[in-house]
Amino acid sequence: MTLLARALLLLALASWAYWLLALVAVRRHFRGAAPPLPVPPPPVSLLKPVRGVDADARECHESFFRLDYPQYEIVFAVADPADPVLPLLAELRAAHPEVPSRVVVAPAPGPNRKACLLEAIAKVARHGVLVATDSDMRVAPSWLRDVVAALSAPGVGLVTCPYRGAAPRSLAARLEALHMGVTFLPSTVVASDRLGMPFAMGSTMALRRSDLDAIGGFGPLADYLADDYQLGARVAALGRRVVLSSHIVDSVLGRTAFRDGWDREVRWGRCTRASQPAGHVGYAVTFSTPLALLALLATGFAPVGWGALAGSLAVRWGVAAGVARATRDRAALRALPLLPLRDALTAAVWVAALTGRQVRWRGEAFDVDRSGRLRPSARRTPAAGPGAR
């Protein structure tokens, strides 16, 4: 047996160990007792940068008007005064007068428009606890209680939430939901709980205004691709803990086109590569099925190679099913037969993220430098569809 074949077999075995560890970590994380909500609960400002009408936009935005929380406001922000989402937001605000809400139209001059909009609305938000979320998120009524309770624990400076794909209505969307639920989500649990990595995700970024002011606000993040990672790292640099909540939110996918999903995942991959280069390279150890396939080829289709492939498929399917059940991820459970295809696609995204620096974001092309900063690309890119995120 060649040295390459032995190395690939060892990497496949290491990937099995990783996924079994991830399953244990996920079960432990989501069985933990939630911290108590402080009495009285602090008032909260929800910060919602929005652009365009995403899939199930009404249901997503309306979920934030139906929170089981005594005092909060919602501040929406758009950069374009003709944005097609504005009539929908007006309807929702009229339908829920009991929830204080505003819409701010603000310029977004930096390459990261979301960070620019967050900077604008953080300045006009009324309360001392700020919670920012991406526009395609859908939350349960208990979400804000759980997030504020976690933020109130001693030493905590920022709370973020894991997310799962919801309402996938195309093959590309089902593949994306599967990746979110049984690959990305358990990896975030391992990174947070086992490795102590301080990161945030756009699904939920909850922090105190005092900590945001101490890092200079959202404005300094407007030049970065990974604004959420930068926010988490900078809050951690204050000596505050960044924690992953046990509350899972839904990222509503709808009818995603394959090209949109590919561009989005490559953007996330290049975001990780810029933020944590070693972590991006090390992520390859999670590619159980692709590693086993390479080992099978390297062994000349020997029995040990077939055994590695069979073991990898068994571990991946078993762990994925266990993770999806622990997180009540129905979309991922239904898509489990697609897991070998999804794992091959994940490896292809990793290679693409490793070898290039251009990203596409909402129909615009940017180049990412080694520090993770964005600049408009000179190369032209086709416009994204209306549901692109």
C-alpha positions as CSV (number, residue, x, y, z in Angstrom):
1,M,0.0,0.0,0.0
2,T,1.4,3.4,-0.9
3,L,2.1,6.2,1.5
4,L,-0.7,8.3,-0.1
5,A,-3.2,5.5,0.4
6,R,-2.3,5.1,4.1
7,A,-2.5,8.9,4.7
8,L,-6.0,9.0,3.1
9,L,-7.2,6.0,5.1
10,L,-6.0,7.7,8.3
11,L,-7.7,10.9,7.4
12,A,-10.9,9.0,6.8
13,L,-10.6,7.4,10.2
14,A,-10.0,10.9,11.7
15,S,-13.1,12.2,10.0
16,W,-15.2,9.4,11.6
17,A,-13.8,10.4,15.0
18,Y,-14.7,14.0,14.3
19,W,-18.3,13.3,13.4
20,L,-18.9,11.1,16.4
21,L,-17.5,13.8,18.6
22,A,-19.8,16.3,16.8
23,L,-22.8,14.2,17.5
24,V,-22.0,14.0,21.2
25,A,-21.4,17.7,21.3
26,V,-24.7,18.5,19.6
27,R,-26.7,16.3,21.9
28,R,-25.1,17.8,24.9
29,H,-25.4,21.4,23.7
30,F,-29.2,21.1,23.0
31,R,-30.0,19.3,26.2
32,G,-28.4,21.9,28.4
33,A,-30.6,23.9,30.7
34,A,-31.3,27.5,29.5
35,P,-30.2,30.3,31.9
36,P,-33.0,32.2,33.6
37,L,-34.3,35.5,32.1
38,P,-33.4,38.5,34.4
39,V,-36.2,40.2,36.2
40,P,-37.2,42.7,34.9
41,P,-36.1,41.8,31.4
42,P,-34.2,44.6,29.7
43,P,-35.8,46.4,26.8
44,V,-34.4,45.3,23.4
45,S,-33.9,46.9,20.0
46,L,-34.1,44.5,17.1
47,L,-32.0,45.6,14.1
48,K,-33.2,44.3,10.7
49,P,-31.2,45.3,7.6
50,V,-33.3,44.4,4.6
51,R,-32.9,44.3,0.8
52,G,-35.5,43.0,-1.5
53,V,-38.2,40.4,-0.9
54,D,-36.8,37.0,0.1
55,A,-38.7,33.7,0.1
56,D,-41.6,33.8,2.5
57,A,-40.6,37.3,3.5
58,R,-44.0,38.1,5.1
59,E,-43.8,35.1,7.4
60,C,-40.2,35.7,8.3
61,H,-40.6,39.4,9.1
62,E,-43.9,38.9,10.9
63,S,-42.3,36.3,13.2
64,F,-40.5,39.2,14.9
65,F,-43.7,41.0,15.6
66,R,-45.0,38.0,17.5
67,L,-42.3,37.6,20.2
68,D,-43.1,36.6,23.7
69,Y,-41.2,39.5,25.2
70,P,-42.5,42.4,27.3
71,Q,-40.6,45.4,25.7
72,Y,-38.9,45.6,22.4
73,E,-38.8,47.6,19.2
74,I,-38.0,46.7,15.6
75,V,-35.9,49.0,13.5
76,F,-35.7,48.0,9.8
77,A,-33.2,49.6,7.4
78,V,-33.0,49.7,3.6
79,A,-30.5,51.5,1.4
80,D,-32.8,52.1,-1.5
81,P,-35.9,54.3,-1.0
82,A,-37.6,52.3,-3.9
83,D,-36.8,48.9,-2.4
84,P,-39.7,46.5,-3.1
85,V,-39.8,45.3,0.5
86,L,-41.1,48.7,1.8
87,P,-44.8,48.1,1.0
88,L,-44.6,44.8,2.8
89,L,-43.0,46.3,5.9
90,A,-45.6,49.1,5.9
91,E,-48.4,46.4,5.9
92,L,-46.8,44.5,8.8
93,R,-46.3,47.6,10.9
94,A,-49.9,48.6,10.4
95,A,-51.1,45.1,11.3
96,H,-49.0,45.1,14.5
97,P,-49.3,48.6,16.1
98,E,-48.7,47.0,19.5
99,V,-45.0,46.6,18.6
100,P,-43.0,49.8,18.2
101,S,-41.3,49.7,14.8
102,R,-39.6,52.0,12.3
103,V,-38.1,51.9,8.9
104,V,-34.9,53.8,8.2
105,V,-33.6,54.6,4.7
106,A,-29.9,55.1,5.0
107,P,-27.0,55.2,2.6
108,A,-24.7,52.2,2.5
109,P,-21.4,53.5,1.1
110,G,-19.2,50.6,2.2
111,P,-18.8,47.3,0.3
112,N,-20.5,45.4,3.1
113,R,-23.9,47.1,2.9
114,K,-25.4,45.1,5.8
115,A,-22.7,46.5,8.2
116,C,-23.4,50.0,6.9
117,L,-27.1,49.7,7.6
118,L,-26.5,48.2,11.0
119,E,-24.3,51.2,11.9
120,A,-27.1,53.6,10.8
121,I,-29.9,51.9,12.8
122,A,-27.8,51.2,15.9
123,K,-27.4,54.9,16.2
124,V,-31.2,55.5,16.3
125,A,-32.1,52.4,18.3
126,R,-33.6,53.3,21.7
127,H,-32.5,50.5,24.0
128,G,-29.3,49.2,25.5
129,V,-29.5,45.6,24.3
130,L,-29.2,45.3,20.5
131,V,-30.1,42.1,18.5
132,A,-29.3,42.0,14.8
133,T,-30.6,39.3,12.4
134,D,-30.5,38.6,8.7
135,S,-33.6,39.2,6.7
136,D,-34.3,35.6,5.8
137,M,-34.5,34.4,9.4
138,R,-37.7,33.1,10.9
139,V,-37.9,32.8,14.7
140,A,-40.2,31.3,17.4
141,P,-42.0,33.4,20.0
142,S,-39.5,32.3,22.7
143,W,-36.4,33.3,20.7
144,L,-35.8,36.7,22.2
145,R,-36.3,35.4,25.8
146,D,-33.7,32.7,25.2
147,V,-31.2,35.0,23.6
148,V,-31.5,37.7,26.3
149,A,-31.3,35.1,29.0
150,A,-28.0,33.8,27.5
151,L,-26.7,37.3,27.2
152,S,-27.4,38.0,30.9
153,A,-25.1,35.2,32.1
154,P,-21.9,36.4,33.8
155,G,-19.1,37.4,31.5
156,V,-21.1,37.0,28.3
157,G,-20.7,39.8,25.7
158,L,-22.4,38.4,22.6
159,V,-24.9,35.6,21.8
160,T,-25.4,34.0,18.4
161,C,-27.8,31.3,17.3
162,P,-27.4,28.2,15.2
163,Y,-29.7,27.9,12.2
164,R,-31.2,25.2,10.0
165,G,-32.6,25.4,6.5
166,A,-36.4,25.6,6.2
167,A,-39.0,25.5,3.4
168,P,-36.7,24.2,0.7
169,R,-38.6,24.0,-2.6
170,S,-36.0,22.9,-5.1
171,L,-33.2,20.4,-5.3
172,A,-30.6,23.1,-4.8
173,A,-32.4,24.3,-1.7
174,R,-32.7,20.8,-0.2
175,L,-29.0,20.3,-0.7
176,E,-28.4,23.7,1.0
177,A,-30.7,22.8,3.9
178,L,-28.9,19.5,4.3
179,H,-25.5,21.3,4.5
180,M,-26.8,23.8,7.1
181,G,-28.4,21.1,9.3
182,V,-26.0,18.2,9.4
183,T,-22.6,19.7,8.3
184,F,-22.4,23.4,9.2
185,L,-24.5,23.4,12.4
186,P,-22.6,20.6,14.2
187,S,-19.3,22.2,13.1
188,T,-20.4,25.4,14.8
189,V,-21.2,23.5,18.0
190,V,-17.8,21.9,18.0
191,A,-16.0,25.2,17.2
192,S,-17.9,27.0,20.0
193,D,-18.2,24.4,22.7
194,R,-15.1,22.3,22.2
195,L,-12.6,24.7,20.6
196,G,-13.8,28.0,22.2
197,M,-13.7,29.9,19.0
198,P,-15.3,33.4,19.3
199,F,-17.6,33.9,16.3
200,A,-21.0,35.3,15.5
201,M,-23.5,34.4,12.8
202,G,-25.9,36.7,11.0
203,S,-28.8,34.5,12.2
204,T,-28.6,36.3,15.6
205,M,-26.0,38.8,17.0
206,A,-27.1,40.0,20.4
207,L,-24.9,42.4,22.5
208,R,-25.0,45.4,24.7
209,R,-24.7,48.8,23.3
210,S,-21.8,49.5,25.7
211,D,-19.8,46.7,24.2
212,L,-20.7,47.7,20.6
213,D,-19.5,51.3,21.4
214,A,-16.3,49.9,22.9
215,I,-15.3,48.2,19.6
216,G,-16.2,51.3,17.6
217,G,-19.7,50.2,16.4
218,F,-20.6,48.4,13.2
219,G,-18.9,51.0,11.0
220,P,-15.4,49.5,11.1
221,L,-16.9,46.2,9.8
222,A,-18.2,47.7,6.6
223,D,-15.0,46.9,4.7
224,Y,-15.0,43.2,5.7
225,L,-16.7,40.2,4.1
226,A,-17.1,38.4,7.5
227,D,-18.8,41.2,9.5
228,D,-20.3,38.6,11.8
229,Y,-17.0,36.9,12.5
230,Q,-15.3,40.3,13.0
231,L,-18.0,41.3,15.5
232,G,-17.6,38.2,17.6
233,A,-13.7,38.4,17.5
234,R,-13.8,42.1,18.6
235,V,-16.2,41.5,21.4
236,A,-14.1,38.6,22.6
237,A,-11.0,40.9,22.5
238,L,-12.8,43.0,25.2
239,G,-12.5,40.0,27.5
240,R,-16.2,39.1,27.1
241,R,-17.4,35.6,26.2
242,V,-19.1,34.8,22.9
243,V,-21.6,32.0,23.3
244,L,-23.7,29.9,21.0
245,S,-27.3,29.7,22.1
246,S,-29.3,26.5,22.2
247,H,-32.1,28.2,20.4
248,I,-32.2,27.3,16.7
249,V,-33.6,29.7,14.2
250,D,-34.9,28.9,10.7
251,S,-33.2,30.2,7.5
252,V,-36.0,30.2,5.0
253,L,-34.7,29.0,1.6
254,G,-37.6,28.8,-0.8
255,R,-36.8,27.9,-4.5
256,T,-33.1,28.4,-4.5
257,A,-31.3,28.2,-7.9
258,F,-28.1,26.0,-7.9
259,R,-25.9,29.0,-9.0
260,D,-27.2,31.2,-6.2
261,G,-26.5,28.4,-3.7
262,W,-23.1,27.8,-5.1
263,D,-22.1,31.4,-5.0
264,R,-23.4,31.8,-1.4
265,E,-21.5,28.8,-0.1
266,V,-18.3,29.8,-1.9
267,R,-18.7,33.2,-0.3
268,W,-19.1,31.6,3.1
269,G,-16.1,29.4,2.4
270,R,-13.9,32.3,1.4
271,C,-15.2,34.2,4.4
272,T,-13.9,31.4,6.6
273,R,-10.6,31.2,4.7
274,A,-10.0,34.9,5.2
275,S,-11.1,34.9,8.9
276,Q,-9.5,31.6,10.0
277,P,-7.1,30.2,7.4
278,A,-6.0,27.3,9.5
279,G,-9.6,26.4,10.3
280,H,-10.5,26.4,6.7
281,V,-7.7,24.0,5.8
282,G,-8.5,21.8,8.8
283,Y,-12.1,21.6,7.7
284,A,-11.0,19.1,5.1
285,V,-10.8,16.4,7.9
286,T,-14.6,16.4,8.0
287,F,-14.9,15.2,4.4
288,S,-15.5,11.6,5.3
289,T,-17.0,10.3,2.0
290,P,-14.7,12.2,-0.4
291,L,-11.7,11.1,1.6
292,A,-12.8,7.5,1.5
293,L,-13.4,7.7,-2.3
294,L,-9.9,9.0,-2.7
295,A,-8.6,6.2,-0.5
296,L,-10.5,3.7,-2.6
297,L,-8.8,5.0,-5.7
298,A,-5.4,5.1,-4.0
299,T,-5.6,1.5,-2.9
300,G,-6.5,0.3,-6.3
301,F,-10.0,-0.7,-5.2
302,A,-8.6,-3.0,-2.6
303,P,-11.0,-4.4,0.1
304,V,-9.6,-1.9,2.7
305,G,-10.6,0.9,0.4
306,W,-14.1,-0.5,0.0
307,G,-14.3,-0.9,3.8
308,A,-13.3,2.8,4.3
309,L,-16.0,3.9,1.9
310,A,-18.7,1.8,3.5
311,G,-17.7,2.9,7.0
312,S,-17.7,6.6,5.9
313,L,-21.2,6.3,4.5
314,A,-22.4,4.6,7.6
315,V,-20.8,7.2,9.9
316,R,-22.1,10.1,7.9
317,W,-25.6,8.9,7.6
318,G,-25.8,7.8,11.2
319,V,-24.4,11.0,12.6
320,A,-26.4,13.2,10.3
321,A,-29.7,11.4,11.3
322,G,-28.7,11.8,15.0
323,V,-27.9,15.5,14.6
324,A,-31.2,16.2,12.6
325,R,-33.2,14.4,15.3
326,A,-31.5,16.3,18.1
327,T,-32.2,19.6,16.4
328,R,-35.7,18.7,15.1
329,D,-34.6,19.4,11.6
330,R,-37.3,17.9,9.4
331,A,-35.9,19.3,6.1
332,A,-32.5,17.7,6.7
333,L,-34.1,14.4,7.7
334,R,-36.1,14.3,4.5
335,A,-33.0,15.1,2.4
336,L,-30.7,12.5,4.0
337,P,-30.6,10.2,0.9
338,L,-28.8,13.1,-0.8
339,L,-26.0,13.2,1.8
340,P,-23.2,11.6,-0.4
341,L,-24.0,14.1,-3.2
342,R,-24.1,16.9,-0.6
343,D,-20.7,15.8,0.9
344,A,-19.1,15.8,-2.6
345,L,-20.6,19.3,-3.2
346,T,-19.2,20.5,0.1
347,A,-15.7,19.3,-0.8
348,A,-16.0,21.0,-4.2
349,V,-17.1,24.3,-2.5
350,W,-14.0,24.0,-0.2
351,V,-11.7,23.6,-3.1
352,A,-13.3,26.6,-4.9
353,A,-13.0,28.7,-1.7
354,L,-9.3,27.7,-1.3
355,T,-8.3,28.6,-4.8
356,G,-10.0,31.9,-5.5
357,R,-10.7,35.3,-4.0
358,Q,-13.8,36.7,-5.8
359,V,-17.2,36.5,-4.2
360,R,-20.7,37.3,-5.5
361,W,-23.0,38.9,-3.0
362,R,-26.5,40.1,-4.0
363,G,-25.6,40.3,-7.6
364,E,-22.4,42.3,-7.1
365,A,-18.8,41.0,-7.4
366,F,-16.1,41.7,-4.9
367,D,-12.5,40.6,-4.4
368,V,-11.4,39.5,-0.9
369,D,-7.9,40.2,0.3
370,R,-5.9,38.2,2.8
371,S,-7.2,40.1,5.7
372,G,-10.8,39.5,4.7
373,R,-11.5,43.1,3.4
374,L,-13.7,43.6,0.4
375,R,-13.2,45.7,-2.7
376,P,-15.4,45.9,-5.8
377,S,-14.2,43.5,-8.5
378,A,-13.2,44.8,-11.9
379,R,-14.6,41.6,-13.4
380,R,-18.2,41.7,-14.4
381,T,-20.7,39.2,-12.8
382,P,-24.3,38.3,-13.8
383,A,-27.0,39.7,-11.7
384,A,-28.5,37.5,-9.0
385,G,-32.1,36.5,-8.8
386,P,-34.6,38.2,-6.5
387,G,-34.1,35.6,-3.8
388,A,-30.3,35.9,-3.6
389,R,-28.8,36.5,-0.2
